[in-house]
């Protein structure tokens, strides 16, 4: 084996032997292989995480499709409710008009009843008149 020059120390050149170089390259190779193995493990973990995320995205997309369908159904329900509300509003307006007419009729009947005589009062008046008629004769 050839001797490889070592670093210089204050003007003195040291030489490395072939075994030292082999040992150093072995250490470098082991360190490199360890780092590659770590990166490989991380890559597989990341790949597994990406697979999980893809599955989650597929579920979210399915849920989103259901939510969109529900929203369409809710919008249709709202349109129907608005139609019913409009119909009920018209009915309430008609009922209010009818109630006003009924109130007026009741007032009219009240006034009419105030002018009329109660049956008992009529009987009493009839007796008084007949008593007066008998006295006058």
Phi, psi and omega in degrees: 000155179272153174268133179259134181295135176277176178294150179278135174244111177041056174086356180254127178267128176256150181242139178266146178271168180299322180293321179296320179294316180298316180298317180296316178295325177297315178298315178300318180296315179297317179297315180298315180297320177298318179293320178297318179298318178298315180296320179298316178298315180298321179298315180294320177297316179296318180298318178296316178298319179296321177298317178296317180297319178299317177299318178297320179296319178298316178297317180297319178297318178297317177298320181295322177298317178296318180296318179298318178297319178297320180296318178298317179296318179296319178299318178297319178297319181296319178299316179296318179298319179297320178297314179297318179300316179299316179299315180295323178298317177297317180297319179296320178298317178296317179298321179297318177297316180297319180296321177299317179297316179298319178300315180297318179297320180295317178300317179299316180294322178300312180298319179295322181290328178297328181279338182273157182262143176290150182300316179298318178296322179297316179298315181297318179296320179298318179296317181297319180295316180294327177293318179295320180296321179291326178289323183288331182281000000 
